[in-house]
Amino acid sequence: MNSFIDKSKKDLKRELNKEIIRKRKNKKRLGITENRERRKRKEKIGKEELSREKIKSKRDNNETLLTSECKQDNIEEVKNLIHTGMNINKKNKEGDTPLLIACKNRNIELVKYLLS
């Protein structure tokens, strides 16, 4: 009977150790995932801060970054700038708005985006 109890204790210890190891591995995995998420958030914040700095800057001819990106038909950057708070009605020195520039360039996709 004592040998049976000893075996049961050993089995319980093994199971307990296995469970502890599993939990540690899961904890490490969670830590890796959390670090990855934190890194992504920091990158996103960094990009938003960079975009805010770009928003404040103007070109020599009073060209805003948004009007400049519209002239280059860079739709993704235009979306990012608008998302970070760029005024889409701001005119450049020539009196052109981003929408007018998109129309002049016949960029239908950009025109639709600016109108939405």
C-alpha positions in Angstrom: 0.0 0.0 0.0 2.9 2.4 0.8 4.4 1.7 -2.6 1.0 2.6 -4.2 0.9 5.9 -2.3 4.5 6.6 -3.2 3.7 6.0 -6.9 0.7 8.2 -6.7 2.8 11.0 -5.1 5.4 10.7 -7.8 2.7 10.8 -10.5 1.2 13.8 -8.9 4.6 15.6 -8.7 5.3 14.8 -12.3 1.9 16.1 -13.4 2.4 19.2 -11.2 5.8 19.8 -12.7 4.4 19.4 -16.2 1.7 21.9 -15.4 4.1 24.4 -14.0 6.3 24.1 -17.2 3.2 24.5 -19.4 2.2 27.7 -17.5 5.7 29.1 -17.8 5.8 28.5 -21.5 2.4 30.1 -21.9 3.5 33.1 -19.8 6.6 33.5 -22.1 4.4 33.3 -25.2 2.1 36.0 -23.7 5.1 38.1 -22.9 6.4 37.9 -26.4 2.9 38.8 -27.8 2.6 41.7 -25.3 6.1 43.0 -26.3 5.1 42.8 -30.0 1.9 44.7 -29.4 3.8 47.4 -27.4 6.3 47.7 -30.2 3.5 48.1 -32.8 1.8 50.8 -30.6 5.1 52.7 -30.2 5.7 52.5 -34.0 2.2 53.8 -34.7 2.6 56.6 -32.2 6.0 57.5 -33.7 4.5 57.6 -37.2 1.6 59.8 -36.0 4.0 62.2 -34.3 6.1 62.3 -37.5 3.0 63.0 -39.5 2.0 65.8 -37.1 5.4 67.4 -37.6 5.0 67.1 -41.3 1.6 68.7 -41.1 3.1 71.8 -39.4 5.8 72.2 -42.0 5.2 74.1 -45.2 7.1 74.2 -48.5 8.8 77.3 -49.9 5.8 78.3 -52.0 3.4 78.0 -49.0 2.7 74.4 -50.2 1.3 72.2 -47.4 2.4 68.6 -47.2 -1.2 67.5 -48.1 -1.2 69.6 -51.3 2.2 68.4 -52.2 1.2 64.7 -51.7 -1.9 65.3 -53.8 0.2 66.7 -56.6 2.3 63.5 -56.5 -0.9 61.3 -56.4 0.3 59.6 -53.2 -3.1 58.4 -52.0 -1.9 56.4 -49.0 0.1 59.4 -47.6 -2.9 61.7 -48.2 -5.1 59.3 -46.2 -2.5 59.2 -43.3 -2.3 63.0 -43.3 -6.0 63.5 -43.2 -6.3 60.8 -40.5 -3.8 62.7 -38.3 -5.7 66.0 -38.6 -4.6 67.8 -41.7 -7.0 70.4 -42.9 -8.3 69.3 -46.3 -9.6 72.8 -47.2 -6.2 74.5 -46.7 -5.2 76.4 -49.9 -1.6 76.7 -51.1 -0.1 80.0 -52.4 -1.7 79.4 -55.8 -5.2 79.1 -54.2 -5.5 75.4 -54.9 -7.0 73.0 -52.4 -6.1 69.2 -52.3 -9.5 68.5 -54.0 -8.8 70.9 -56.8 -5.3 69.5 -57.3 -6.7 66.0 -57.5 -9.2 67.1 -60.1 -6.5 68.8 -62.2 -4.5 65.6 -62.1 -7.6 63.6 -63.0 -7.1 61.3 -60.1 -10.6 59.9 -59.7 -9.8 57.7 -56.7 -8.3 60.6 -54.8 -11.2 62.9 -55.7 -13.6 60.3 -54.4 -11.7 59.9 -51.2 -11.5 63.7 -50.6 -15.2 64.0 -51.1 -16.1 61.2 -48.8 
